[in-house]
Amino acid sequence: MIEIDNVVLNDVEKGFSLPPKPELLTHLHELLQSSEPELGQIADLIATDVATSAAVLKVINSSSYGFSRTITDIRQAVMFLGLNSVTHLVTGFLLKQAFDQSRCCISLERFWDTANEISEVAMIIGRKIPVKIPLESLHMLGLFHDAGIPAMALKFDDYANVLSCANSNYDMLLVEQEEAIYNTNHATIGYFLANSWNLPKPICKLILRHHDMEFFKENHDIEHVCTMATLKMAEHLVQVNKRFVSVPDWAYIKTDVLHVLELDEDAYQDIKDDVEEIFN
């Protein structure tokens, strides 16, 4: 089991220049701390950022959410989804804008394309499994779970080579290669970033442990373990459709993932077929 103590977090803070929490998100969290947050006030705050508002509405009106009517403004979004859900979507969009491509040794466009695909597939899975998981949690984890990767690419000039090597070596996890070279890994960095942006604590912990082989051997809250299982299946299905090979840890966790999500092999194949249609 992975544990992160304050010493490790202090080392991360000193060694990495992580994107600060955006002002919009800071104000949003301040409003949410109120004993009775005003929906209209929060909607108005989000609406002041046209790009963020448009991005949130685009996600909400996507097929992943499956609303029968079109949500046309942020006030409607807040009323339909609630404050926490909309905040998750705002956070995800702002994260994508926070990294500077000119200082990064990998293609952020390609990185976020993959993160979006994993996020979308996770929501598709979430709508098809017997256990109900908030779609906004799956969306946020799908986007954020690998956010330590661009942070590593900002810090280390040779990181693109490590990432390329990991993408061609399917027998070794990226985090293992990162640890061997840098004495840290993107899951740890992503955990720190998620904490500094005040993401929900369960999401932070899932980010930290999303490559931990022991996770499914332990007892966890049903929603949290199902969220992790959905993420891992989404990672696998995206990788299979883009690179025609499983993620390195899938063979070890597939049985646990299907058990947690209450899926038999036929149900898994049905979801797999549905996802394949997206990529074809």
C-alpha positions in Angstrom: 0.0 0.0 0.0 1.3 3.5 -1.0 1.5 6.0 1.8 2.5 9.7 1.4 3.7 11.6 4.4 4.3 15.3 4.9 8.1 14.9 4.3 7.4 13.5 0.8 4.8 16.3 0.1 7.3 18.9 1.2 9.9 17.5 -1.2 7.4 17.6 -4.0 6.5 21.2 -3.2 10.1 22.2 -3.3 11.0 20.3 -6.4 8.1 20.9 -8.7 6.5 24.0 -10.1 2.9 22.9 -10.1 0.1 25.1 -11.6 -1.5 27.1 -8.8 -5.2 26.8 -8.0 -7.0 29.2 -10.4 -8.7 32.3 -9.0 -12.1 31.2 -10.3 -11.8 27.9 -8.4 -10.7 29.7 -5.3 -13.7 32.0 -5.3 -16.0 29.0 -6.1 -14.7 27.0 -3.2 -15.2 30.1 -0.9 -18.8 30.3 -1.9 -19.3 26.6 -1.4 -18.0 26.9 2.2 -21.1 28.9 3.1 -23.7 27.1 5.3 -26.3 27.7 2.6 -24.6 28.4 -0.8 -26.6 30.5 -3.2 -27.1 28.7 -6.4 -27.6 31.8 -8.4 -24.5 33.5 -7.0 -22.4 30.4 -7.9 -23.9 30.2 -11.4 -23.1 33.8 -11.9 -19.5 33.4 -10.9 -19.0 30.5 -13.3 -20.7 32.4 -16.0 -18.2 35.2 -15.8 -15.7 32.9 -17.5 -17.1 32.3 -20.9 -14.7 29.5 -21.9 -15.3 27.6 -18.7 -19.0 27.9 -19.0 -19.0 26.7 -22.6 -16.8 23.8 -21.7 -19.1 22.7 -18.8 -22.2 22.9 -21.0 -20.5 20.9 -23.7 -19.7 18.1 -21.3 -23.2 18.1 -19.8 -24.9 18.0 -23.2 -22.7 15.2 -24.4 -24.0 11.7 -24.9 -22.2 10.6 -21.8 -24.8 12.3 -19.6 -27.7 11.4 -21.8 -30.1 14.2 -20.9 -33.3 14.3 -22.9 -33.1 18.1 -23.2 -30.4 20.5 -23.9 -28.9 22.5 -21.0 -28.5 26.0 -22.3 -26.9 27.9 -19.4 -25.0 27.5 -16.2 -28.0 28.2 -14.0 -29.8 25.2 -15.5 -26.7 23.1 -15.1 -26.4 23.9 -11.4 -30.1 23.1 -11.0 -30.0 19.8 -12.9 -26.6 18.5 -11.6 -26.1 20.3 -8.3 -23.2 22.4 -7.0 -20.7 19.6 -6.4 -21.2 18.1 -9.9 -20.8 21.5 -11.7 -17.7 22.3 -9.5 -16.1 19.0 -10.6 -16.7 19.9 -14.2 -15.3 23.4 -13.8 -12.2 22.0 -12.0 -11.6 19.5 -14.9 -11.7 22.2 -17.5 -9.4 24.6 -15.6 -6.9 21.9 -15.0 -6.5 21.4 -18.8 -5.8 25.1 -19.2 -3.2 25.3 -16.3 -0.2 23.7 -18.0 2.0 25.7 -20.4 2.9 23.8 -23.6 5.9 26.0 -24.3 7.6 24.7 -21.1 6.4 21.1 -21.5 8.4 18.4 -23.3 5.4 16.3 -24.3 2.3 17.2 -26.4 -0.3 18.4 -24.1 -3.0 18.2 -26.8 -2.3 14.5 -27.2 -2.2 14.0 -23.5 -5.5 15.7 -22.9 -7.1 13.9 -25.8 -6.3 10.6 -24.1 -7.5 11.9 -20.7 -10.8 13.0 -22.3 -11.2 9.6 -23.9 -10.6 7.8 -20.6 -13.0 10.2 -18.9 -15.7 9.6 -21.5 -15.3 5.8 -21.5 -15.4 5.8 -17.7 -18.8 7.6 -17.8 -20.1 5.1 -20.4 -19.1 2.3 -18.1 -20.6 4.1 -15.2 -24.0 4.2 -16.9 -24.0 0.5 -17.7 -22.9 -1.1 -14.5 -25.3 -2.2 -11.7 -23.5 -0.1 -9.1 -24.4 3.6 -9.4 -21.5 6.0 -9.3 -21.8 9.8 -9.8 -20.8 10.5 -13.4 -19.1 13.7 -12.4 -16.7 11.8 -10.1 -15.8 9.5 -13.0 -15.3 12.5 -15.3 -13.0 14.2 -12.8 -11.0 11.1 -12.0 -10.6 10.3 -15.7 -9.2 13.8 -16.4 -7.1 14.1 -13.2 -5.7 10.6 -12.6 -2.7 11.2 -14.8 -2.3 14.9 -14.2 1.2 14.2 -12.7 2.4 13.3 -16.2 2.4 16.9 -17.6 3.9 18.1 -14.3 6.7 15.6 -14.7 7.2 16.7 -18.3 7.5 20.3 -17.1 10.2 19.3 -14.5 12.3 16.8 -16.5 13.6 17.6 -20.0 14.1 13.9 -20.8 10.7 12.8 -19.6 9.4 12.4 -23.1 11.9 9.6 -23.6 10.8 7.9 -20.4 7.1 8.1 -21.5 8.0 6.8 -25.0 9.8 3.9 -23.5 6.9 3.1 -21.2 4.5 3.2 -24.2 6.6 0.5 -25.9 7.3 -1.6 -22.8 4.0 -3.2 -21.8 5.6 -5.4 -19.1 6.5 -2.5 -16.8 4.3 0.2 -15.3 5.2 3.8 -16.0 5.3 4.6 -12.3 8.0 1.9 -11.9 10.1 3.4 -14.6 9.6 6.9 -13.1 10.7 5.7 -9.7 13.8 4.1 -11.1 14.9 7.3 -12.8 13.5 10.2 -10.8 12.8 8.7 -7.4 9.1 9.8 -7.7 6.2 9.1 -10.0 3.3 10.8 -11.6 0.7 9.3 -9.2 2.5 10.9 -6.2 2.8 14.2 -8.1 -0.8 14.0 -9.2 -1.9 13.4 -5.7 -0.1 16.5 -4.5 -1.6 18.6 -7.3 -5.1 17.3 -6.6 -4.7 18.2 -2.9 -3.5 21.7 -3.7 -6.5 22.2 -5.9 -8.8 21.0 -3.1 -10.3 18.0 -5.0 -12.4 15.7 -2.8 -10.2 13.6 -0.6 -11.4 10.3 -2.0 -10.5 11.4 -5.5 -7.0 12.4 -4.3 -6.5 9.0 -2.8 -7.6 7.2 -5.9 -5.2 9.3 -8.0 -2.4 8.3 -5.6 -3.2 4.6 -5.8 -4.4 4.2 -9.4 -1.4 2.0 -10.2 -1.3 0.2 -6.9 -1.8 -3.6 -7.5 -2.8 -4.1 -3.9 -5.8 -1.7 -4.0 -8.4 -4.3 -4.8 -7.2 -6.7 -2.2 -8.2 -4.3 0.6 -11.5 -3.2 2.0 -12.9 0.1 0.7 -16.1 2.1 0.5 -18.2 0.6 -2.3 -18.4 3.8 -4.2 -14.7 4.4 -4.1 -13.7 0.9 -5.1 -16.2 1.0 -8.0 -14.9 4.3 -9.1 -11.4 2.9 -9.2 -12.5 -0.2 -11.0 -14.3 1.9 -13.6 -11.2 4.0 -14.2 -9.1 0.9 -14.6 -11.5 -0.6 -17.1 -11.7 2.7 -19.0 -7.8 2.9 -19.2 -7.7 -0.6 -20.5 -10.4 -0.1 -23.1 -8.9 3.1 -24.4 -5.5 1.5 -24.7 -6.8 -1.5 -26.5 -8.6 0.6 -29.0 -5.7 3.1 -29.6 -2.7 0.8 -29.3 -4.3 -2.7 -29.7 -2.7 -4.0 -26.5 -3.8 -4.1 -22.8 -2.5 -1.8 -20.1 0.3 -3.6 -18.2 -1.7 -4.2 -15.0 -5.0 -5.4 -16.6 -4.1 -9.1 -16.5 -3.6 -8.8 -12.8 -6.7 -6.8 -11.9 -9.3 -7.8 -14.5 -11.0 -10.5 -12.3 -11.1 -8.1 -9.3 -12.5 -5.2 -11.5 -15.3 -7.3 -13.0 -16.2 -8.7 -9.6 -16.3 -5.2 -8.0 -18.5 -3.9 -10.9 -20.7 -7.0 -10.8 -20.0 -7.8 -14.4 -19.7 -11.2 -16.0 -17.6 -11.8 -19.1 -20.6 -11.3 -21.4 -21.5 -8.0 -19.8 -17.9 -6.9 -20.1 -17.8 -7.8 -23.8 -21.0 -5.8 -24.4 -19.3 -2.7 -22.9 -16.1 -3.4 -24.8 -18.2 -3.5 -28.0 -19.9 -0.3 -27.2 -16.6 1.4 -26.6 -15.1 0.1 -29.8 -17.9 1.9 -31.8 -16.6 5.2 -30.4 -13.2 4.6 -31.9 -14.3 3.2 -35.2 
